[in-house]
Amino acid sequence: MTEIEGIPRDTTRDAFRRQLEILRRLGIEGRAAMTFELSDNLRQIIEDGVRHHHPDWDQTRVKQEVLRIVLGDHLYSEVFAVE
């Protein structure tokens, strides 16, 4: 068997091989669906954090702040013409 590159330090070779097998079996559609789900989960975590720190903000302001965090200050200001 060939050497596997990039095994995380907290993962055994057998566990890493198993993970690769599962991901290959999922196929491109399954991996894409998993990626979108992880992205949605992360966005929700960010939104919950913003709402926790700013309970007085309305939904529009919360969404704007989530976008600023996700895009970064530079791109956010470019997209929304913020100076």
C-alpha positions as protocol buffer text, in pm:
chain_id: "A"
residue {
  index: 1
  type: MET
  ca { x: 0 y: 0 z: 0 }
}
residue {
  index: 2
  type: THR
  ca { x: 132 y: 348 z: -83 }
}
residue {
  index: 3
  type: GLU
  ca { x: 219 y: 605 z: 183 }
}
residue {
  index: 4
  type: ILE
  ca { x: -66 y: 847 z: 262 }
}
residue {
  index: 5
  type: GLU
  ca { x: 27 y: 1216 z: 273 }
}
residue {
  index: 6
  type: GLY
  ca { x: -120 y: 1468 z: 514 }
}
residue {
  index: 7
  type: ILE
  ca { x: -248 y: 1248 z: 794 }
}
residue {
  index: 8
  type: PRO
  ca { x: -353 y: 1470 z: 1087 }
}
residue {
  index: 9
  type: ARG
  ca { x: -148 y: 1413 z: 1403 }
}
residue {
  index: 10
  type: ASP
  ca { x: -453 y: 1309 z: 1604 }
}
residue {
  index: 11
  type: THR
  ca { x: -561 y: 1044 z: 1350 }
}
residue {
  index: 12
  type: THR
  ca { x: -428 y: 691 z: 1301 }
}
residue {
  index: 13
  type: ARG
  ca { x: -335 y: 567 z: 955 }
}
residue {
  index: 14
  type: ASP
  ca { x: -621 y: 315 z: 965 }
}
residue {
  index: 15
  type: ALA
  ca { x: -876 y: 580 z: 1062 }
}
residue {
  index: 16
  type: PHE
  ca { x: -748 y: 812 z: 789 }
}
residue {
  index: 17
  type: ARG
  ca { x: -766 y: 538 z: 526 }
}
residue {
  index: 18
  type: ARG
  ca { x: -1121 y: 458 z: 637 }
}
residue {
  index: 19
  type: GLN
  ca { x: -1218 y: 825 z: 611 }
}
residue {
  index: 20
  type: LEU
  ca { x: -1079 y: 840 z: 257 }
}
residue {
  index: 21
  type: GLU
  ca { x: -1271 y: 526 z: 162 }
}
residue {
  index: 22
  type: ILE
  ca { x: -1595 y: 676 z: 289 }
}
residue {
  index: 23
  type: LEU
  ca { x: -1537 y: 1006 z: 113 }
}
residue {
  index: 24
  type: ARG
  ca { x: -1460 y: 827 z: -214 }
}
residue {
  index: 25
  type: ARG
  ca { x: -1774 y: 618 z: -177 }
}
residue {
  index: 26
  type: LEU
  ca { x: -1984 y: 931 z: -126 }
}
residue {
  index: 27
  type: GLY
  ca { x: -1890 y: 1051 z: -472 }
}
residue {
  index: 28
  type: ILE
  ca { x: -1875 y: 1409 z: -590 }
}
residue {
  index: 29
  type: GLU
  ca { x: -2244 y: 1476 z: -520 }
}
residue {
  index: 30
  type: GLY
  ca { x: -2222 y: 1348 z: -164 }
}
residue {
  index: 31
  type: ARG
  ca { x: -1903 y: 1541 z: -91 }
}
residue {
  index: 32
  type: ALA
  ca { x: -2054 y: 1857 z: -238 }
}
residue {
  index: 33
  type: ALA
  ca { x: -2369 y: 1815 z: -25 }
}
residue {
  index: 34
  type: MET
  ca { x: -2153 y: 1763 z: 284 }
}
residue {
  index: 35
  type: THR
  ca { x: -1952 y: 2076 z: 199 }
}
residue {
  index: 36
  type: PHE
  ca { x: -2266 y: 2289 z: 162 }
}
residue {
  index: 37
  type: GLU
  ca { x: -2405 y: 2153 z: 488 }
}
residue {
  index: 38
  type: LEU
  ca { x: -2082 y: 2237 z: 672 }
}
residue {
  index: 39
  type: SER
  ca { x: -2088 y: 2586 z: 519 }
}
residue {
  index: 40
  type: ASP
  ca { x: -2448 y: 2640 z: 632 }
}
residue {
  index: 41
  type: ASN
  ca { x: -2361 y: 2517 z: 981 }
}
residue {
  index: 42
  type: LEU
  ca { x: -2065 y: 2754 z: 1006 }
}
residue {
  index: 43
  type: ARG
  ca { x: -2275 y: 3048 z: 887 }
}
residue {
  index: 44
  type: GLN
  ca { x: -2537 y: 2965 z: 1152 }
}
residue {
  index: 45
  type: ILE
  ca { x: -2270 y: 2951 z: 1423 }
}
residue {
  index: 46
  type: ILE
  ca { x: -2141 y: 3292 z: 1315 }
}
residue {
  index: 47
  type: GLU
  ca { x: -2494 y: 3434 z: 1310 }
}
residue {
  index: 48
  type: ASP
  ca { x: -2568 y: 3293 z: 1656 }
}
residue {
  index: 49
  type: GLY
  ca { x: -2247 y: 3450 z: 1787 }
}
residue {
  index: 50
  type: VAL
  ca { x: -2333 y: 3790 z: 1642 }
}
residue {
  index: 51
  type: ARG
  ca { x: -2684 y: 3769 z: 1786 }
}
residue {
  index: 52
  type: HIS
  ca { x: -2539 y: 3670 z: 2126 }
}
residue {
  index: 53
  type: HIS
  ca { x: -2302 y: 3969 z: 2130 }
}
residue {
  index: 54
  type: HIS
  ca { x: -2563 y: 4213 z: 1994 }
}
residue {
  index: 55
  type: PRO
  ca { x: -2908 y: 4105 z: 2117 }
}
residue {
  index: 56
  type: ASP
  ca { x: -3051 y: 4448 z: 2034 }
}
residue {
  index: 57
  type: TRP
  ca { x: -2970 y: 4423 z: 1660 }
}
residue {
  index: 58
  type: ASP
  ca { x: -3248 y: 4345 z: 1413 }
}
residue {
  index: 59
  type: GLN
  ca { x: -3222 y: 4060 z: 1159 }
}
residue {
  index: 60
  type: THR
  ca { x: -3099 y: 4290 z: 882 }
}
residue {
  index: 61
  type: ARG
  ca { x: -2812 y: 4423 z: 1093 }
}
residue {
  index: 62
  type: VAL
  ca { x: -2719 y: 4072 z: 1206 }
}
residue {
  index: 63
  type: LYS
  ca { x: -2707 y: 3950 z: 843 }
}
residue {
  index: 64
  type: GLN
  ca { x: -2491 y: 4249 z: 746 }
}
residue {
  index: 65
  type: GLU
  ca { x: -2245 y: 4169 z: 1024 }
}
residue {
  index: 66
  type: VAL
  ca { x: -2234 y: 3801 z: 926 }
}
residue {
  index: 67
  type: LEU
  ca { x: -2150 y: 3907 z: 571 }
}
residue {
  index: 68
  type: ARG
  ca { x: -1877 y: 4140 z: 700 }
}
residue {
  index: 69
  type: ILE
  ca { x: -1723 y: 3858 z: 903 }
}
residue {
  index: 70
  type: VAL
  ca { x: -1743 y: 3606 z: 619 }
}
residue {
  index: 71
  type: LEU
  ca { x: -1620 y: 3841 z: 346 }
}
residue {
  index: 72
  type: GLY
  ca { x: -1367 y: 4032 z: 554 }
}
residue {
  index: 73
  type: ASP
  ca { x: -1355 y: 4408 z: 597 }
}
residue {
  index: 74
  type: HIS
  ca { x: -1186 y: 4487 z: 265 }
}
residue {
  index: 75
  type: LEU
  ca { x: -1418 y: 4286 z: 40 }
}
residue {
  index: 76
  type: TYR
  ca { x: -1725 y: 4386 z: 243 }
}
residue {
  index: 77
  type: SER
  ca { x: -1643 y: 4755 z: 196 }
}
residue {
  index: 78
  type: GLU
  ca { x: -1585 y: 4697 z: -177 }
}
residue {
  index: 79
  type: VAL
  ca { x: -1915 y: 4513 z: -223 }
}
residue {
  index: 80
  type: PHE
  ca { x: -2126 y: 4750 z: -14 }
}
residue {
  index: 81
  type: ALA
  ca { x: -1936 y: 5071 z: -93 }
}
residue {
  index: 82
  type: VAL
  ca { x: -1849 y: 5132 z: 272 }
}
residue {
  index: 83
  type: GLU
  ca { x: -1579 y: 5384 z: 342 }
}
